[in-house]
Each structure stands twice: as structure tokens, then as C-alpha cells.
Amino acid sequence: MKIKGVILALFTLLVLTACIEDSKELTFQNESDNWLVEYTATVKGDDQETNRLYVEYIGEGEAPERIDYRIV
């Protein structure tokens, strides 16, 4: 009885592992006198992508209350 449970668990693990797609993470980072910007894209398969944008003000004085940006 225990052997059947172990075999079932191993089979389930094998099937689930085969379903996981490889993903690729691309990170772009740049810095100026006032800003640090990092853009990360995680690509999964041919039709799925997750993006993250990090912007930090590193200049002197107060950070602006509002910033406008555009990703091309």
C-alpha cells in the first residue's frame, strides 16, 4: 500500500515538472546624476511576459512629487 502511494507521488512530481516551462529574465539598468532606473522583463514561453519597472530618485534635494515616463 505504501509503495503505491510513493509511486503515485513520484509520477505526479514527474508530470508537474514536465509542465514547467523555462523562463528567461532580462534586466536593463541605467543611472544618471539624478535617477536610477531598472526594467526587468520575465519571458515565459512564446506568449507570456511579466514586466517590472523600478525608478529611484538619487539626486540632491527633494524628489519630484510627480514623474512622467514612457516605455517605447
N, C-alpha and C positions, 0 to 999 in steps of 0.2 A: 504494500500500500504506500509506504514512504517513497519507494523508487518511482512509482507513477507520479507522485507529486513533484519530485525532483526533476524528472524528465519533462513534465509539463512546464515547470518554471524555466528550465533551460531552453525549451522550444519557444516559449513566449519571449524570453530575452533575445533569442536569435532573430525572431521575426521583427521585434521592435527595433533592434539595432540595424537591420537591413532597411528599415523605413526612414531612418535618419539621413537627410541629405547633407552633403558637405556645404559649408557656408564660407564665404570669403569676406574679410573685413578690410576696408580701405580707409585710411585715416590721412587727412590733409591738415597740416598745421602751419600757421604763419603768425608772425609777430611784428608789430610796428612800434613806434615810440609810445603810442597810447593804447593799443589794443592787442589782445591775444585771442586768436580765433582757431577753433578746431572743429572740423567737419568729419564725421565718421559715417560711412555707409556700409551696412552689412547686407551682402547679397546672398540669397538662398535660392538655389536653382536658377531657372531661366526667367521667372516672372514674379519674384518676391524680393523686396528691398526695404530695409528699415534705415532711417536716417536720424542723425543726432547732430545738433549744432550747439557749440559752446562758445560764448563770447564773454570776455572779461576785460574790463577797463583797467589798465595798468598805468595810466598817465598820472601826472601830478594833479592835485586838486580834486574837486567833486566830480563824480561820474555824471554824465548827462542823464536827465530824467527819462528821455525817450531816444531811441535809436531806430533808424530805418535801414533795412537791408534787403538785398535781392539776391537770390541764388539763380544763376544762369546755367 
